[in-house]
Amino acid sequence: MREGGSYYIVPTTLYGLYRYHISDLVRVTGFLGKTPEVEFLGKGHRFANLTGEKLSEYHVTRAVDAVAKRVSQPITAYSLAPVWDEAASYYAIFLEEQDAANETGLWAFLGELDRALGEENIEYAAKRDSGRLGPLRAAIIPTGSWLPWDRERLAKTGGSPEQYKHPCLIGDLGFKESMPVVREVV
């Protein structure tokens, strides 16, 4: 292991748990003696790569957290997903209608979040600057949509409700078509 490197955690125990891949991705930030000190980056399978930006859930959550401190925008739950469009491919943040009541505030939030994603991921910024990636949009879904979506996803994975984490980044290019989008805010 080296400082600055990213690694998956694969626990093994003497009592039967053998190389259990939990998909947790960590970065080594230093060492305490020979023991690595790590920073949790997110679930390793939560990446999106629409135009070469290699956006991770870690980038998304850090950007949203930073913007939430500067811009007053209610967010009950959200997921960011890539949208492939012949005219201009982009990312959309999926929000429930209750969180999109103030459209002027939402525009400010989108602008700040687009910039923050570029600060977290220089490839995202480069693709935005080159025009290969269009500006971030909001895809508004009906209030209450996330709860049944999460329940259905949990039922498919077979996990327990205590272990479930709503994904903040979904890499599926067909995600937008699977959601009941009421309108988009550009």
Disulfide bonds with the S-S distance in Angstrom:
none
